[in-house]
């Protein structure tokens, strides 16, 4: 009987193992390609990837011409994930009817898309998302949603024939602008990323159509209006209040609203066009097939950066925890997931597993673990389960792992920034922190994360004069208004402090000189006192 019982138990265990394996998430086979500063992960084949980079090279040149700015080499690389329809819907799609998106991170950028979408739709999507990337990485400042989306829609309909570029007119947008629920211009330009017009399925078509209409009118039809748009954006980035910036740039908003409504009803809206002096080419590296778990880790990383619901990400991360031979990578992703879910206990456990599994000499995993710990140490709120003692411990560990990463690669921007930032927050090794942050700044001078950390370092060192250039850089390069507002307000406070300090120093100098003068006169009259 015991023997039979053992057999039954083993059989049950085997059945359970099969059930677990059957439940493991699966994704398609992916291949990695490189083209300059772009890395492509695709399950859709080499031909599509090659067409992609060729079209992207011509499109980049078109954007340079349209916006009058030469693209520069970016220190933050871009990863592009092209998934099949099944993987897209199961994992990467943020919400229904979205076929692609752009996501910016601290030291990297991501683009993701449904590679099964129709060819024309895919091309439009590529150009739309690359416009977001271009604005985010090539220009300082923030762009309000109506301009960001309007320009992306305008450039999304760029089509090429030899060296000729045509900016096609999307009939659907024209019809929607004419017949859909009209959003008054004064309201359109106030829309924020969290507003119903931007998020609601009902209002989104009108928002996109009218954003395209306004940008098309300014860049194709009426360049004077285009200059008004530029003035408005520049004033916003100088932190002029929105209503005042709108009045300064556009004047009577009701008149602009009527102008755009009349434009939408024209019998014929003209296409834009230009000629490229040279048709650029783009090279594509030989494809390298990815192991399934490597592709799964890329999916999990992208989903975490995109802040998709933790419940959607968990099956991938848990599968990696069970199956991945790279235990440190799986544990780091698990820590990030716990962080997103505000699960304090699971975060600590995952960090401990990651630290125990770090392979000798793997500086990239050390940097990734340190970044997770630094994020925990930097971000706290009254509702967070992470207490001050926990975040202090996280910063200490982040400081340690960033230091080890730098020992292996002292030119990695993120590791240098992370070490300097952690040390500044801890108030230790400030000279070394300064060296690391300055080195990172030289490698990526337009990265606002670095300029913020340098401003904080100089504040910690009680060097207000040296804060000023980094606060100015933050205002210039930050892509969110909150960071720029902090930098602008801090800059005002620092300059006021310096004025007051210099005034007091001058008064003290005068008092000291007056005292020395009186003493000299006394000694001249009565001689020096005997000691």
C-alpha positions as CSV (number, residue, x, y, z in Angstrom):
1,X,0.0,0.0,0.0
2,X,2.8,2.4,0.8
3,X,4.4,1.6,-2.5
4,X,1.1,2.3,-4.3
5,X,0.7,5.5,-2.3
6,X,4.1,6.7,-3.3
7,X,3.4,6.0,-6.9
8,X,0.1,8.0,-6.7
9,X,2.0,10.9,-5.0
10,X,4.6,10.9,-7.7
11,X,2.0,10.8,-10.4
12,X,0.2,13.7,-8.9
13,X,3.4,15.7,-8.7
14,X,4.2,14.9,-12.3
15,X,0.7,16.0,-13.4
16,X,1.1,19.2,-11.4
17,X,4.5,19.9,-13.1
18,X,2.9,19.4,-16.5
19,X,0.0,21.7,-15.5
20,X,2.5,24.4,-14.4
21,X,4.5,24.1,-17.6
22,X,1.4,24.2,-19.7
23,X,0.4,27.5,-17.9
24,X,3.8,29.2,-18.6
25,X,3.3,32.3,-20.8
26,X,4.7,31.9,-24.3
27,X,5.8,34.6,-26.8
28,X,6.9,34.4,-30.4
29,X,10.5,34.0,-31.5
30,X,12.3,37.4,-31.7
31,X,15.4,38.5,-33.6
32,X,17.6,41.4,-32.6
33,X,18.9,43.9,-35.3
34,X,21.0,47.1,-34.8
35,X,21.1,50.2,-36.9
36,X,23.1,53.1,-35.5
37,X,21.7,54.1,-32.1
38,X,18.6,52.0,-32.7
39,X,18.1,48.4,-31.6
40,X,15.1,46.5,-33.1
41,X,13.5,43.4,-31.5
42,X,11.1,41.9,-33.9
43,X,9.1,38.7,-34.5
44,X,8.1,39.9,-37.9
45,X,11.1,39.1,-40.0
46,X,14.2,40.9,-41.5
47,X,12.4,42.4,-44.6
48,X,10.1,44.4,-42.4
49,X,12.9,45.5,-40.1
50,X,15.0,46.6,-43.2
51,X,12.1,48.6,-44.7
52,X,11.6,50.1,-41.3
53,X,15.1,51.5,-40.9
54,X,15.2,52.7,-44.5
55,X,12.0,54.6,-44.1
56,X,13.1,55.9,-40.7
57,X,16.4,57.3,-42.2
58,X,14.4,59.3,-44.8
59,X,11.9,60.4,-42.3
60,X,14.6,61.6,-39.9
61,X,15.9,63.8,-42.7
62,X,12.4,65.1,-43.4
63,X,11.9,66.0,-39.7
64,X,15.2,67.9,-39.8
65,X,14.1,69.9,-42.8
66,X,10.6,70.6,-41.4
67,X,11.8,71.7,-38.0
68,X,15.0,73.4,-39.1
69,X,17.2,71.4,-36.7
70,X,19.9,68.9,-37.4
71,X,19.6,65.7,-35.4
72,X,22.4,65.0,-33.0
73,X,23.7,61.7,-31.7
74,X,21.7,60.8,-28.6
75,X,23.3,59.4,-25.4
76,X,20.0,57.6,-24.7
77,X,19.5,54.7,-27.1
78,X,16.2,53.7,-28.5
79,X,14.8,50.1,-28.4
80,X,12.0,49.2,-30.8
81,X,9.8,46.2,-30.2
82,X,7.8,45.0,-33.1
83,X,5.4,42.2,-32.0
84,X,2.8,40.1,-33.7
85,X,-0.8,40.7,-33.1
86,X,-1.2,37.9,-30.5
87,X,1.8,39.1,-28.4
88,X,0.7,42.7,-28.8
89,X,-2.8,42.2,-27.5
90,X,-1.7,39.8,-24.7
91,X,1.2,41.9,-23.3
92,X,2.2,45.2,-24.8
93,X,-1.0,47.0,-25.9
94,X,-1.8,49.7,-23.3
95,X,-5.4,49.9,-24.2
96,X,-7.9,49.0,-26.9
97,X,-7.4,50.3,-30.5
98,X,-3.8,51.4,-29.8
99,X,-1.3,50.0,-32.4
100,X,1.8,51.6,-31.0
101,X,3.4,54.0,-28.6
102,X,6.6,55.8,-27.5
103,X,7.9,55.6,-24.0
104,X,10.7,57.6,-22.5
105,X,12.8,56.5,-19.6
106,X,15.6,58.2,-17.6
107,X,18.5,57.0,-19.9
108,X,16.7,55.1,-22.7
109,X,13.7,55.4,-25.0
110,X,11.3,52.7,-26.2
111,X,8.9,52.3,-29.2
112,X,6.5,49.4,-29.4
113,X,4.1,48.5,-32.2
114,X,1.8,45.9,-33.6
115,X,3.7,44.5,-36.6
116,X,0.6,42.8,-37.9
117,X,-1.1,46.2,-38.5
118,X,-1.7,46.9,-42.3
119,X,1.4,48.2,-44.1
120,X,0.0,51.8,-44.6
121,X,-1.1,51.9,-41.0
122,X,2.3,50.6,-39.8
123,X,4.1,53.3,-41.8
124,X,1.9,56.0,-40.3
125,X,2.5,54.6,-36.8
126,X,6.3,54.4,-37.3
127,X,6.5,58.1,-38.4
128,X,4.0,59.2,-35.7
129,X,5.9,57.6,-32.9
130,X,9.3,58.6,-34.2
131,X,8.1,62.2,-34.2
132,X,7.5,61.9,-30.5
133,X,10.9,60.4,-30.1
134,X,12.5,63.2,-32.1
135,X,10.8,65.9,-30.0
136,X,11.7,64.2,-26.8
137,X,15.4,63.7,-27.5
138,X,16.4,66.4,-29.9
139,X,14.7,69.5,-28.5
140,X,14.8,71.0,-25.0
141,X,11.5,71.7,-23.4
142,X,8.0,70.3,-23.2
143,X,5.4,70.3,-25.9
144,X,1.7,70.5,-25.0
145,X,-0.3,67.4,-26.1
146,X,-2.1,69.2,-28.9
147,X,1.1,70.2,-30.6
148,X,3.0,67.0,-29.8
149,X,0.1,64.9,-31.2
150,X,-0.7,67.4,-34.0
151,X,2.9,67.3,-35.3
152,X,3.1,63.5,-35.0
153,X,-0.2,63.2,-37.0
154,X,1.1,65.7,-39.7
155,X,4.4,63.9,-40.1
156,X,2.8,60.4,-39.8
157,X,1.3,60.9,-43.2
158,X,4.7,61.6,-44.9
159,X,5.2,59.5,-48.0
160,X,8.3,59.2,-50.2
161,X,9.0,58.9,-53.9
162,X,12.7,59.1,-54.6
163,X,13.8,62.4,-53.0
164,X,10.3,63.9,-52.9
165,X,8.3,64.0,-49.7
166,X,4.6,64.6,-49.6
167,X,2.7,65.3,-46.4
168,X,-0.7,63.7,-47.2
169,X,-4.0,65.1,-46.0
170,X,-5.8,62.4,-43.9
171,X,-9.4,62.5,-45.1
172,X,-10.6,60.9,-41.8
173,X,-9.2,63.8,-39.8
174,X,-10.8,66.4,-42.1
175,X,-14.1,64.7,-41.8
176,X,-13.8,64.4,-38.0
177,X,-12.9,68.1,-37.7
178,X,-15.9,69.1,-39.8
179,X,-18.5,66.7,-38.4
180,X,-17.2,65.6,-35.0
181,X,-17.7,67.2,-31.6
182,X,-15.7,70.4,-32.0
183,X,-13.3,71.3,-29.2
184,X,-12.9,75.1,-28.9
185,X,-9.3,76.2,-29.6
186,X,-9.0,77.8,-26.1
187,X,-9.9,74.4,-24.6
188,X,-7.8,72.4,-27.1
189,X,-4.6,74.1,-26.2
190,X,-5.3,73.6,-22.4
191,X,-5.7,69.9,-22.7
192,X,-3.3,68.0,-20.4
193,X,-2.3,64.3,-20.8
194,X,-4.7,63.4,-18.0
195,X,-7.7,65.3,-19.4
196,X,-10.8,63.5,-20.9
197,X,-10.2,65.0,-24.3
198,X,-6.8,63.1,-24.4
199,X,-7.9,59.9,-22.8
200,X,-11.6,59.4,-23.6
201,X,-12.4,57.1,-26.6
202,X,-15.3,59.4,-27.4
203,X,-13.4,62.7,-27.5
204,X,-10.0,61.4,-28.7
205,X,-10.9,61.4,-32.5
206,X,-11.8,65.1,-32.3
207,X,-8.7,65.9,-30.2
208,X,-6.4,64.2,-32.7
209,X,-8.2,65.7,-35.8
210,X,-8.1,69.2,-34.5
211,X,-4.6,69.0,-33.3
212,X,-3.5,67.9,-36.8
213,X,-5.6,70.7,-38.3
214,X,-4.0,73.4,-36.2
215,X,-0.4,72.2,-36.8
216,X,-1.1,71.6,-40.5
217,X,-2.5,75.1,-40.9
218,X,0.6,76.6,-39.2
219,X,3.2,74.5,-41.0
220,X,1.7,74.1,-44.4
221,X,-0.9,76.8,-45.1
222,X,-0.1,79.9,-42.9
223,X,3.5,80.3,-41.7
224,X,2.5,83.4,-39.6
225,X,0.2,81.2,-37.6
226,X,3.1,78.7,-37.4
227,X,5.3,81.4,-35.8
228,X,2.5,82.1,-33.3
229,X,2.5,78.4,-32.3
230,X,6.3,78.5,-31.8
231,X,6.0,81.7,-29.7
232,X,3.3,80.0,-27.6
233,X,5.4,76.9,-26.9
234,X,8.5,79.1,-26.1
235,X,6.5,81.1,-23.6
236,X,5.2,77.9,-21.9
237,X,8.8,76.7,-21.6
238,X,9.7,80.0,-20.0
239,X,7.0,79.1,-17.5
240,X,4.7,81.9,-18.5
241,X,1.1,81.0,-17.2
242,X,-0.8,79.2,-19.9
243,X,-3.6,81.8,-20.3
244,X,-1.2,84.6,-20.6
245,X,1.0,82.7,-23.1
246,X,-2.0,82.0,-25.2
247,X,-3.1,85.7,-25.2
248,X,0.5,86.8,-26.0
249,X,0.9,84.4,-28.9
250,X,-2.6,84.1,-30.5
251,X,-4.4,87.2,-29.3
252,X,-8.2,86.6,-29.6
253,X,-8.7,82.9,-29.2
254,X,-12.2,83.0,-30.4
255,X,-11.0,84.5,-33.7
256,X,-8.4,81.7,-34.0
257,X,-11.2,79.1,-33.3
258,X,-13.3,80.6,-36.1
259,X,-10.3,80.6,-38.4
260,X,-9.6,76.9,-37.9
261,X,-13.2,76.0,-38.2
262,X,-13.4,77.8,-41.5
263,X,-10.2,76.1,-42.7
264,X,-11.6,72.7,-41.9
265,X,-14.6,73.4,-44.2
266,X,-12.5,74.3,-47.2
267,X,-13.3,72.4,-50.4
268,X,-9.6,71.6,-50.7
269,X,-6.9,71.5,-48.0
270,X,-3.4,71.4,-49.6
271,X,-0.8,68.8,-49.1
272,X,2.6,69.7,-47.8
273,X,5.8,68.8,-49.7
274,X,9.5,69.2,-49.9
275,X,12.6,67.8,-51.6
276,X,15.4,66.1,-49.8
277,X,18.9,67.1,-51.1
278,X,20.3,63.6,-50.4
279,X,18.4,60.4,-49.9
280,X,19.9,58.9,-46.8
281,X,20.7,55.2,-46.4
282,X,20.6,53.0,-43.3
283,X,22.5,49.8,-42.6
284,X,21.0,46.9,-40.7
285,X,23.2,44.5,-38.8
286,X,22.9,40.7,-39.1
287,X,20.0,39.4,-37.1
288,X,20.7,37.6,-33.8
289,X,17.9,35.2,-32.6
290,X,16.8,35.7,-29.0
291,X,16.1,33.0,-26.5
292,X,12.5,33.0,-25.4
293,X,13.4,34.1,-21.8
294,X,15.5,37.0,-23.1
295,X,12.6,38.2,-25.2
296,X,10.3,37.7,-22.2
297,X,12.6,39.9,-20.1
298,X,12.5,42.6,-22.7
299,X,8.7,42.5,-22.7
300,X,8.6,42.7,-18.9
301,X,11.1,45.7,-18.9
302,X,9.0,47.6,-21.5
303,X,5.8,46.9,-19.6
304,X,7.3,48.1,-16.4
305,X,8.6,51.3,-18.0
306,X,5.2,51.9,-19.6
307,X,3.6,51.4,-16.1
308,X,1.1,48.9,-17.3
309,X,-1.0,47.3,-14.5
310,X,1.2,45.0,-12.3
311,X,-1.3,42.2,-12.7
312,X,-0.6,42.1,-16.5
313,X,3.2,42.0,-15.9
314,X,3.2,39.5,-13.1
315,X,2.8,36.3,-15.2
316,X,6.0,37.1,-17.2
317,X,8.0,38.0,-14.2
318,X,6.9,35.0,-12.2
319,X,7.7,32.8,-15.2
320,X,11.2,34.2,-15.4
321,X,11.6,33.7,-11.6
322,X,10.8,30.0,-12.2
323,X,12.7,29.4,-15.5
324,X,15.4,31.9,-16.0
325,X,19.0,30.7,-15.4
326,X,19.9,34.4,-15.0
327,X,18.5,34.5,-11.5
328,X,19.7,38.1,-10.8
329,X,17.9,39.5,-13.8
330,X,14.6,37.7,-12.8
331,X,14.9,39.0,-9.3
332,X,15.6,42.6,-10.4
333,X,12.4,42.5,-12.5
334,X,10.6,41.0,-9.6
335,X,11.8,43.9,-7.4
336,X,10.6,46.4,-10.0
337,X,7.2,44.7,-10.1
338,X,7.0,44.8,-6.3
339,X,7.9,48.5,-6.4
340,X,5.1,49.2,-8.9
341,X,2.7,47.3,-6.7
342,X,4.0,49.0,-3.5
343,X,4.7,45.6,-2.0
344,X,7.4,46.4,0.6
345,X,8.0,42.8,1.7
346,X,8.3,41.4,-1.8
347,X,10.6,44.2,-2.8
348,X,13.0,43.4,0.0
349,X,13.0,39.7,-0.7
350,X,13.5,40.2,-4.4
351,X,16.5,42.6,-3.8
352,X,18.1,40.0,-1.5
353,X,17.7,37.3,-4.2
354,X,19.2,39.6,-6.8
355,X,22.2,40.5,-4.6
356,X,22.8,36.8,-3.8
357,X,22.7,35.9,-7.5
358,X,24.8,38.7,-9.1
359,X,27.4,37.0,-11.4
360,X,31.0,38.2,-10.8
361,X,32.0,41.1,-13.1
362,X,28.5,41.7,-14.5
363,X,28.4,45.5,-14.2
364,X,25.2,46.0,-16.1
365,X,23.2,43.9,-13.7
366,X,24.8,45.7,-10.8
367,X,23.7,49.0,-12.4
368,X,20.2,47.7,-12.9
369,X,19.9,46.6,-9.3
370,X,21.4,49.9,-8.1
371,X,18.9,51.8,-10.2
372,X,15.9,49.9,-8.6
373,X,17.3,50.7,-5.2
374,X,18.0,54.3,-6.0
375,X,14.4,54.8,-7.3
376,X,13.2,53.4,-4.0
377,X,15.5,55.7,-2.1
378,X,14.4,58.8,-4.1
379,X,10.7,58.3,-4.2
380,X,8.6,58.4,-1.0
381,X,5.1,59.5,-0.2
382,X,2.8,59.5,2.8
383,X,0.9,56.5,1.4
384,X,4.0,54.4,0.6
385,X,4.7,51.4,2.7
386,X,8.4,52.2,2.4
387,X,9.6,54.0,5.6
388,X,12.6,56.4,5.9
389,X,14.8,53.7,7.4
390,X,14.0,51.4,4.4
391,X,14.8,54.1,1.9
392,X,18.1,55.0,3.7
393,X,19.1,51.4,3.5
394,X,18.2,51.3,-0.2
395,X,20.4,54.3,-0.9
396,X,23.3,52.7,0.9
397,X,23.0,49.6,-1.2
398,X,22.5,51.6,-4.4
399,X,25.6,53.5,-3.7
400,X,27.6,50.3,-3.2
401,X,26.3,48.6,-6.5
402,X,26.8,51.8,-8.6
403,X,30.4,52.0,-7.3
404,X,31.0,48.4,-8.4
405,X,29.4,49.1,-11.8
406,X,31.7,52.1,-12.3
407,X,34.8,50.0,-11.4
408,X,34.0,47.9,-14.4
409,X,32.8,50.7,-16.7
410,X,33.7,54.3,-15.8
411,X,32.0,55.7,-18.9
412,X,28.5,54.5,-18.4
413,X,26.3,57.6,-18.0
414,X,23.6,56.0,-15.9
415,X,26.1,54.4,-13.5
416,X,28.0,57.7,-13.0
417,X,24.8,59.6,-12.5
418,X,23.4,57.0,-10.1
419,X,26.6,56.9,-8.0
420,X,26.7,60.7,-7.7
421,X,23.0,61.0,-6.9
422,X,23.0,58.3,-4.2
423,X,26.1,59.8,-2.6
424,X,24.5,63.3,-2.6
425,X,21.3,62.0,-1.0
426,X,23.4,60.2,1.6
427,X,25.6,63.2,2.2
428,X,28.8,61.2,1.8
429,X,31.8,61.1,-0.5
430,X,30.7,64.4,-2.0
431,X,33.9,65.0,-3.8
432,X,33.7,61.6,-5.5
433,X,30.0,62.3,-6.2
434,X,31.0,65.5,-7.9
435,X,33.6,63.8,-10.1
436,X,31.1,61.1,-11.1
437,X,28.3,63.6,-11.9
438,X,30.6,65.9,-13.9
439,X,31.8,62.9,-15.9
440,X,28.2,62.0,-16.6
441,X,27.4,65.6,-17.5
442,X,30.3,65.7,-20.1
443,X,29.0,62.5,-21.7
444,X,25.3,63.7,-21.8
445,X,25.2,67.5,-21.3
446,X,21.5,67.8,-22.2
447,X,20.2,65.2,-19.7
448,X,18.2,67.0,-17.1
449,X,18.4,64.1,-14.5
450,X,22.2,64.9,-14.3
451,X,21.8,68.7,-14.1
452,X,19.2,68.2,-11.3
453,X,21.6,66.0,-9.3
454,X,24.5,68.4,-9.9
455,X,22.3,71.3,-8.6
456,X,21.5,69.2,-5.5
457,X,25.1,68.3,-5.0
458,X,26.2,72.0,-5.0
459,X,23.4,72.8,-2.6
460,X,24.6,70.0,-0.3
461,X,28.1,71.4,-0.5
462,X,26.7,74.9,0.3
463,X,28.0,76.4,-3.0
464,X,24.9,78.3,-4.2
465,X,26.9,80.2,-7.0
466,X,27.7,76.8,-8.6
467,X,24.1,75.7,-8.5
468,X,23.1,78.4,-11.1
469,X,24.4,76.9,-14.3
470,X,22.9,73.5,-13.5
471,X,19.5,75.0,-12.6
472,X,19.6,76.8,-15.9
473,X,20.4,73.6,-17.7
474,X,17.5,71.9,-16.0
475,X,15.1,74.6,-17.1
476,X,16.5,74.3,-20.6
477,X,16.5,70.5,-21.0
478,X,13.8,69.1,-18.7
479,X,10.9,67.6,-20.5
480,X,8.3,67.9,-17.8
481,X,6.9,71.2,-16.4
482,X,7.2,70.0,-12.8
483,X,10.9,69.7,-12.9
484,X,11.4,72.9,-14.8
485,X,9.1,74.7,-12.4
486,X,11.2,73.4,-9.4
487,X,14.4,74.5,-11.1
488,X,13.0,78.0,-12.0
489,X,11.7,78.6,-8.4
490,X,14.9,77.3,-6.9
491,X,16.9,79.5,-9.3
492,X,15.0,82.6,-8.1
493,X,15.6,81.6,-4.4
494,X,19.3,81.0,-5.0
495,X,19.8,84.3,-6.8
496,X,17.9,86.1,-4.0
497,X,20.1,84.4,-1.4
498,X,23.3,85.4,-3.3
499,X,22.2,89.0,-3.5
500,X,21.4,89.1,0.2
501,X,24.6,87.2,1.1
502,X,26.7,89.6,-1.0
503,X,24.9,92.6,0.5
504,X,25.7,91.3,4.0
505,X,29.3,90.6,3.0
506,X,29.7,94.1,1.7
507,X,28.2,95.6,4.8
508,X,30.6,93.5,6.9
509,X,33.5,94.5,4.8
510,X,32.6,98.2,5.2
511,X,32.2,97.8,9.0
512,X,35.6,95.9,9.2
513,X,37.3,98.7,7.1
514,X,35.7,101.3,9.3
515,X,36.8,99.5,12.5
516,X,40.4,99.2,11.1
517,X,40.4,102.8,10.1
518,X,39.3,103.9,13.6
519,X,41.9,101.6,15.2
520,X,44.6,103.1,13.0
521,X,43.6,106.6,13.9
522,X,43.5,105.7,17.6
523,X,47.0,104.2,17.4
524,X,48.3,107.2,15.5
525,X,47.0,109.5,18.2
526,X,47.8,107.5,21.3
527,X,50.1,104.8,20.2
528,X,49.6,101.1,20.5
529,X,48.2,99.7,23.7
530,X,50.6,97.7,25.8
531,X,49.9,94.0,25.8
